[in-house]
Amino acid sequence: MDMPLYPGDVLTPGYGATKDAKRLDREEAPTITRIPVLPISYADAEPLLKALEGPVAPDSWKGALPLTYHIGPGPAKVRLKLEFEWKLQPAHNVIAVLKGSQYPDQWILRGNHHDAWVHGAADPVSGMVALMEEARAVGMLAKNGQRPKRTLVYCGWDAEEPGLIGSTEWVEDHLEELQQKAIAYINTDGNGRGFLGAGGSHSLQTMVSEVAAAVPDPQTGASIKERRAAVDLVNGGNDRFELYALGSGSDYTPFIQHAGIASLNLGFGGENAGGEYHTIYDTYTHYKRFKDPDFSYGVALAKTAGRISLRLANADILPLDFKPWQQTLSTYLDEVMKTAESMREKAEKHNKLVAQNAYGLAADPKKNLASPTEKPAVPYLDFSPLQNALSKLQEEVEALSKQDLTSLPAKKQEALNSLLMYAEQQLTSEEGLPRRPWYRHQIYAPGFYTGYGVKTLPGVREAIEQENWGEAQEQIKKLAGTLEHMRQYLGKINAQTE
């Protein structure tokens, strides 16, 4: 399961950048060392930690057990015997389809996984019951003659926890049909009490913001948008409603990262912290006592995701707004340019100190430390292809934002929708990202070294962070081509309004 971002959470530098990631060789893929890992309880860990001698561990390595942490070696030796059951087991996806009354071949997909590591009350059942309640309500509307215009596909995924297997296999098996028919995918992997966490494709940001303004917060009576804005302000942010970017860790991954389908991940949290995640303690009793005691936020999640699903399903014009997307894209470009500049400044400062023997003079002579050597110079990258592409793209987005699309005749609206539904796919490339071609999206991807953590403009950003300057320049050119392709596509959309 993806641990969603809630107001007050902190993004690491560079949207998931790790400061000590290995540098990629210019010619070779990285060598990955795989070390077997087995989680154990603190009761089992305590005697092992007590048996360690050697230097006292630094503060950042220490845990919370009542003992002095050492880093070893021994003298104790541990013999570990592990037994595993390597049986192949079937996985079962549950798919329910409610055909649209007017556009049965345009799909809104709504999903979450139903498997769990153990009991799974919070992860994933709290998100799954909201999906089921939403589906029940939509079914009642359909029975009363209010069938949605577009097809709603409700998905219960299996085998998410071992590696997003259920959703990924389904997307890969139905890839061609999905890329022809799917408009958006909405995910709700877990839920709690507190503030709305919402991430996804930034072309959906305006629509999600409007829905959030219409859903009441169960505890305060204000809208969930107002409550989120308040906590953002208190935590030093602003009151602008913004989606966070999606990395990986839940079932939206194959939809957005591989198929190029606009996606969302929704859930409430921030006031339901616990320690039960992926453990035997994630039970109904624990959830009801500590997470969402009266299940009111389960209702709020059903209302939020349900309204989003129905707005997408019934809209005369698909509610995609490319202005927030373009503005967010501009901030991402600023970030990667500043990253390169910061790396250059640090390298120049370091080399100046080496030349002055400052490190040697500042070091303790009794410790016999090796003196630092000069770092390779950081070259000036040519970002102009990206800057020019983004400037031209902004012009097309501005032109589209000024159009009154609701006044178009029905035939033109249908033609417009047939283009809007494929807009996200224009941001993918068949060859994918370097060293991981399955990830095709050029704007959002999980980081190579950051697990769930997202990297935006991943091809360019990661090449810079790994000091692979040749690849960085190649990826700048490639991304500029993607943005130019998107500009041309938006030009076709603009032409439909004439």
ABEGO torsion letter per residue (X at the ends): XBBBBBBGBBBBBGGGBBAABBBBBAABBBBBBBBBBBBBBAAAAAAAAAABBEBBBBAAABBABBBBBBAOBOABBBBBBBBBBABBBBBBBBBBBBBBAABAABBBBBBBBABBABAGAAOAAAAAAAAAAAAAAAAAAAAAGBBBABBBBBBBBBGAAAGGAAAAAAAAAAAAAAAAABABBBBBBEBBBEBBBBBEBAAAAAAAAAAAAABBBAAAGBBAAAAAAAAAAAAGBBABBBBBBBBBGBAAAAAAAAAGBBBBBBEBBGAABBAABGBAABBAAAAAAAABAAGAAAAAAAAAAAAAAAAAAABABBBBBAAAAAAAAAAAAAAAAAAAAAAAAAAAAAAAAAAAGAAAAABBAAAGBBBBBBBBBBBBBBAAAAAAAAAAAAAAAAAAAABBAAABBAAAAAAAAAAAAAAAAAABBAAEBBGBAABABAABBBBAAAEABBBBGAAAAAAAAAGBAAAAAAAAAAAAAAAAAAAAAAAAAAAAAX
